[in-house]
Amino acid sequence: MGKIGWGEMLLLLIVLLLLFGAKKLPELARALGKSLNEFKKGKDEGDGNEKPDTSKQDPSGIKPDAKV
């Protein structure tokens, strides 16, 4: 269980064809591909910026320019 077979894939394609029509399916596939590419690009850009810059923080937790 978990893998999609040929029968299920064919049934899904027929249902999509009936719902959206033959002209709309290529547009939907193109839009899905573009959105996946944008998601991957954003994910790759976000991977490098995970840790905040703590080099300017005081270990005591007080900001250096804070007035006491």
N, C-alpha and C positions, 0 to 999 in steps of 0.2 A: 504494500500500500504506500502511496506517496508519489509514485511516478505516474505521469499521464501517458496513456497509450494512444495508439493511432485512432481508435474509435472515439475516445473522448475528445481528441484534438479535432477530428472531423466534425463531430457534433457541435463543438464550440465555434468552429468556423462557419458552419451553416447558420447557427443562431445569430452570430455577429453579422453575417451577410443579410439575414432577414431584418434585423433591427436597424442597421445603418445604411444598407444599400451598397451596391458595387462601387459607386463613385466616391463615397465617403470613407471607405476602408483605407485606401492608400494615404489619404490626408491624415487620418487618425494614427496610422502607423508611423508616418513621418513626424508628426507632433510628439508621439511617444518617444521616438528615437532622439529627437532634439532635447526633450526634457531629461532623458536619462543621461545624455552627454553633459548637460548643464549641471545635473546633480553630481556626477562624477568629478567634474571640474571643481565645483564648490567644495566637495569632500576633500579633494587633494589639496586645495588651497588652505582649508581649515586644519589639516593635519599638522602643519608647521607652526601654528599659533596656539597650541593647546595650553602651554604654561605661561602664566603672566610674568611680566618682568618684575622680579623681586629684588634686583640689585640695588635699588634706591630706597628700599624699605629698611627702617630701623628694626632690629630684633625685638625691641621692647613693644612694638606695635604702634608707637606714636609717630605720626608723620613729622619729618624734620622741620617743616615750615609751619607747624601748628603752634599757636600761641598758648602758653600755659598760664 
